[in-house]
Amino acid sequence: MWGWRRARGQWSAEAGEVLRETIERAVENHRLLDHAYARLADALEQVKSLLGQGDGLPADTVRARLATVQPTLDHWPAARASFDRAVAAWRDPEGVAPEAVREAIETFAIRAEGAASLMDSVSGAAENLLGLRDKLLEIRARLAPVRERAHAALTAARTELVGLPLAAQLEAVEEQLHALDAGRVEVEPNHRLTDAYRNLELRLAELRGAP
């Protein structure tokens, strides 16, 4: 595969075989790491695609979390290119000193182990994002009926309160509802998005019942 040959008697066939096997192990681990990064990128896009639909998902909060993942993906192409250059430099070495061969074996062994360790981390990050995707889908399903009721209450309030001195309060509730739909509202601890919609629905009911 690599076309190794003993270079002018300066390094043994045994050392060359160890180097070849070490490089092959590192190459295989980096190939698997490519797949792990591709899966992470796909999981990231799946989560992103759920945001900004106006259905109440906490878009701002989720985007802040996703921003911590992107640098990991951005780092990989340069790191991968660096590894490929290192492999290319040892495809057909000539006149290589034994000490250089030993150093190369150590370097590629470290790269192989590092890729295996990083693969676990990247795979874990992808699993976390897929879990987040599933959680967001569940939240969206729970929000749908309470969102519908809140918007129905807003429509009714607009009709019933025309000409009454409650326009400013109604406008404030409407702005809050739109902010919730857009995912710009950070829900207080121990509260849910469904609670936030219900609170607005109750507020609209209070306005509609105002004398």
C-alpha positions as CSV (number, residue, x, y, z in Angstrom):
1,M,0.0,0.0,0.0
2,W,2.6,2.5,1.0
3,G,5.5,1.2,-1.2
4,W,8.0,1.2,1.7
5,R,11.5,0.2,1.0
6,R,14.6,0.1,3.1
7,A,16.5,3.3,2.4
8,R,20.2,2.7,1.8
9,G,20.5,0.4,4.8
10,Q,19.9,3.3,7.2
11,W,16.8,1.8,8.8
12,S,15.8,-1.8,9.2
13,A,12.9,-3.6,7.5
14,E,11.4,-4.2,11.0
15,A,11.4,-0.4,11.8
16,G,9.8,0.3,8.4
17,E,7.1,-2.3,9.0
18,V,6.3,-0.8,12.4
19,L,6.1,2.7,10.9
20,R,3.8,1.4,8.1
21,E,1.5,-0.3,10.5
22,T,1.4,2.7,12.8
23,I,0.6,5.0,9.9
24,E,-2.2,2.7,8.7
25,R,-3.7,2.6,12.2
26,A,-3.6,6.4,12.3
27,V,-5.1,6.7,8.8
28,E,-8.0,4.3,9.8
29,N,-8.7,6.2,12.9
30,H,-8.8,9.5,11.0
31,R,-11.1,7.9,8.5
32,L,-13.5,7.0,11.3
33,L,-13.1,10.4,12.7
34,D,-14.2,11.9,9.4
35,H,-17.4,10.0,9.7
36,A,-17.9,11.2,13.3
37,Y,-17.5,14.8,12.3
38,A,-19.9,14.3,9.3
39,R,-22.4,12.9,11.8
40,L,-21.9,15.8,14.1
41,A,-22.4,18.3,11.2
42,D,-25.6,16.5,10.2
43,A,-26.9,16.6,13.7
44,L,-26.1,20.3,14.0
45,E,-28.0,21.0,10.8
46,Q,-31.0,18.9,12.0
47,V,-31.3,21.1,15.1
48,K,-30.8,24.3,13.2
49,S,-33.6,23.3,10.7
50,L,-36.1,23.3,13.6
51,L,-35.4,26.9,14.6
52,G,-36.9,30.1,13.3
53,Q,-40.3,28.5,12.4
54,G,-42.3,30.8,14.7
55,D,-43.7,27.8,16.6
56,G,-42.4,28.8,20.0
57,L,-39.2,26.8,20.2
58,P,-36.5,28.6,22.3
59,A,-34.5,29.6,19.3
60,D,-32.2,32.1,21.0
61,T,-31.3,29.7,23.8
62,V,-30.6,26.8,21.4
63,R,-28.6,28.9,19.0
64,A,-26.3,30.0,21.9
65,R,-25.7,26.3,22.6
66,L,-25.1,25.5,19.0
67,A,-22.5,28.3,18.8
68,T,-20.2,26.2,21.1
69,V,-20.3,23.3,18.6
70,Q,-19.4,25.1,15.4
71,P,-15.8,25.8,16.4
72,T,-15.2,22.1,16.8
73,L,-16.4,21.5,13.2
74,D,-14.4,24.5,11.9
75,H,-11.2,23.2,13.4
76,W,-11.3,19.8,11.7
77,P,-10.5,20.6,8.0
78,A,-7.2,22.2,8.9
79,A,-6.3,19.4,11.4
80,R,-7.2,16.8,8.8
81,A,-5.1,18.5,6.1
82,S,-2.1,18.7,8.5
83,F,-2.4,14.9,9.1
84,D,-2.6,14.2,5.4
85,R,0.5,16.2,4.8
86,A,2.3,14.2,7.5
87,V,1.3,10.9,5.9
88,A,2.3,12.1,2.4
89,A,5.8,13.0,3.8
90,W,6.4,9.4,4.8
91,R,4.9,7.6,1.8
92,D,8.3,6.8,0.3
93,P,11.1,8.1,2.5
94,E,14.7,8.0,1.3
95,G,17.9,8.5,3.3
96,V,16.0,8.7,6.6
97,A,18.0,8.4,9.8
98,P,16.9,5.7,12.3
99,E,16.2,8.4,14.9
100,A,13.8,10.2,12.5
101,V,12.0,6.9,11.9
102,R,11.6,6.3,15.6
103,E,10.3,9.8,16.1
104,A,7.8,9.3,13.2
105,I,6.6,6.1,14.8
106,E,6.0,7.9,18.1
107,T,4.3,10.8,16.3
108,F,1.9,8.7,14.3
109,A,1.2,6.5,17.4
110,I,0.2,9.7,19.2
111,R,-2.0,10.8,16.3
112,A,-3.7,7.4,16.2
113,E,-4.5,7.5,19.9
114,G,-5.5,11.1,19.7
115,A,-7.9,10.5,16.8
116,A,-9.5,7.5,18.7
117,S,-10.0,9.7,21.8
118,L,-11.4,12.6,19.8
119,M,-13.7,10.3,18.0
120,D,-15.4,9.4,21.3
121,S,-15.8,13.1,22.1
122,V,-17.2,14.0,18.7
123,S,-19.6,11.0,18.7
124,G,-20.8,12.0,22.1
125,A,-21.4,15.6,20.9
126,A,-23.4,14.3,18.0
127,E,-25.5,12.1,20.3
128,N,-26.2,15.1,22.5
129,L,-27.4,17.1,19.6
130,L,-29.7,14.4,18.4
131,G,-31.1,14.2,21.9
132,L,-31.7,17.9,21.7
133,R,-33.4,17.5,18.4
134,D,-35.8,14.9,19.9
135,K,-36.5,17.1,22.9
136,L,-37.3,20.1,20.7
137,L,-39.7,18.0,18.6
138,E,-41.4,17.0,21.9
139,I,-41.6,20.6,23.0
140,R,-43.0,21.7,19.7
141,A,-45.8,19.1,20.0
142,R,-46.6,20.2,23.5
143,L,-46.7,23.9,22.6
144,A,-49.0,23.5,19.6
145,P,-52.3,23.4,21.4
146,V,-51.5,26.1,24.0
147,R,-50.1,28.4,21.2
148,E,-53.3,27.9,19.3
149,R,-55.5,28.8,22.3
150,A,-53.3,31.9,23.0
151,H,-53.6,33.1,19.4
152,A,-57.4,32.5,19.4
153,A,-57.7,34.5,22.5
154,L,-55.7,37.3,20.9
155,T,-57.9,37.3,17.9
156,A,-61.0,37.5,20.1
157,A,-59.5,40.3,22.2
158,R,-58.8,42.4,19.1
159,T,-62.4,42.1,18.1
160,E,-64.0,42.7,21.5
161,L,-61.7,45.5,22.7
162,V,-61.9,47.7,19.6
163,G,-62.5,51.3,20.8
164,L,-61.9,50.5,24.5
165,P,-59.0,52.2,26.4
166,L,-57.0,48.9,26.6
167,A,-55.1,49.2,23.3
168,A,-51.7,49.7,24.9
169,Q,-52.1,46.7,27.2
170,L,-53.4,44.5,24.4
171,E,-50.4,45.6,22.2
172,A,-48.0,44.6,25.0
173,V,-49.5,41.2,25.3
174,E,-49.4,40.7,21.5
175,E,-45.7,41.7,21.4
176,Q,-45.0,39.1,24.2
177,L,-46.8,36.5,22.2
178,H,-44.9,37.2,19.1
179,A,-41.6,37.1,21.1
180,L,-42.6,33.7,22.4
181,D,-43.4,32.4,19.0
182,A,-40.0,33.6,17.7
183,G,-38.2,31.9,20.6
184,R,-36.7,35.2,21.9
185,V,-38.1,34.8,25.4
186,E,-36.0,33.2,28.1
187,V,-38.3,31.3,30.4
188,E,-37.7,31.7,34.2
189,P,-36.3,28.8,36.1
190,N,-38.9,26.1,37.1
191,H,-41.3,27.4,34.4
192,R,-42.1,26.0,31.0
193,L,-42.8,27.5,27.7
194,T,-46.3,26.1,27.9
195,D,-46.7,28.1,31.2
196,A,-45.6,31.3,29.4
197,Y,-48.3,30.8,26.8
198,R,-50.9,30.0,29.4
199,N,-50.0,33.1,31.3
200,L,-50.6,35.3,28.2
201,E,-53.9,33.5,27.5
202,L,-55.0,34.3,31.1
203,R,-53.9,37.9,30.6
204,L,-56.0,38.2,27.5
205,A,-58.9,36.7,29.3
206,E,-58.5,39.4,32.0
207,L,-58.4,42.1,29.4
208,R,-61.5,40.8,27.7
209,G,-63.3,40.7,31.1
210,A,-62.3,44.2,32.1
211,P,-65.2,46.7,32.5
